[in-house]
């Protein structure tokens, strides 16, 4: 099982940079970068909700399941 994070895609669709998202949600650029590159092992629902609110999207727009 593999979960892919499409944060970079959503940032591009919203014409937003990572540092702008960081300021909006109050999460460090380093932590968002870990999430964006797919190196994160977990994400809190509260963090996911903040990102969705800032990007005006749904969790399914950010997360994708790919079978192995």
C-alpha positions as CSV (number, residue, x, y, z in Angstrom):
1,X,0.0,0.0,0.0
2,X,1.3,3.4,-0.9
3,X,-0.2,6.8,-0.1
4,X,0.9,9.6,-2.4
5,X,0.7,13.2,-1.2
6,X,-0.3,15.6,-4.0
7,X,0.5,18.8,-2.1
8,X,2.7,20.1,-4.9
9,X,-0.1,19.6,-7.4
10,X,-2.6,21.5,-5.3
11,X,-0.1,24.3,-4.6
12,X,0.4,24.7,-8.4
13,X,-3.4,24.7,-9.0
14,X,-3.8,27.5,-6.4
15,X,-0.7,29.4,-7.7
16,X,0.7,29.3,-4.1
17,X,4.2,28.8,-2.9
18,X,5.2,26.6,0.1
19,X,6.3,29.6,2.2
20,X,2.9,31.2,1.7
21,X,1.1,28.0,2.8
22,X,3.4,27.8,5.8
23,X,2.4,31.3,6.9
24,X,-1.3,30.6,6.4
25,X,-1.4,27.4,8.4
26,X,1.4,28.0,10.9
27,X,3.4,25.0,10.0
28,X,7.1,25.2,9.3
29,X,8.4,25.1,5.7
30,X,10.5,22.1,6.7
31,X,7.6,20.1,7.9
32,X,5.5,21.0,4.8
33,X,8.5,20.1,2.6
34,X,8.7,16.6,4.2
35,X,5.0,16.2,3.5
36,X,5.3,17.5,-0.1
37,X,8.2,15.1,-0.9
38,X,6.3,12.1,0.4
39,X,8.8,11.5,3.2
40,X,6.2,12.0,6.0
41,X,5.1,8.8,7.8
42,X,1.9,10.4,9.2
43,X,-0.2,13.5,9.3
44,X,-2.5,14.8,12.0
45,X,-6.1,15.4,10.9
46,X,-5.9,18.9,12.4
47,X,-2.9,19.6,10.1
48,X,-4.7,18.1,7.1
49,X,-7.7,20.3,7.9
50,X,-5.6,23.5,8.1
51,X,-4.0,22.7,4.7
52,X,-7.4,21.9,3.1
53,X,-8.8,25.2,4.5
54,X,-5.9,27.2,3.1
55,X,-5.9,25.5,-0.3
56,X,-9.7,25.3,-0.4
57,X,-9.7,21.6,-1.2
58,X,-10.8,18.3,0.2
59,X,-8.4,15.7,1.8
60,X,-8.9,13.5,-1.3
61,X,-7.4,16.2,-3.4
62,X,-4.2,15.9,-1.4
63,X,-4.0,12.2,-0.7
64,X,-4.1,9.4,-3.2
65,X,-3.9,5.6,-2.7
66,X,-1.8,3.6,-5.1
67,X,-1.9,-0.2,-4.9
68,X,1.5,-1.9,-5.1
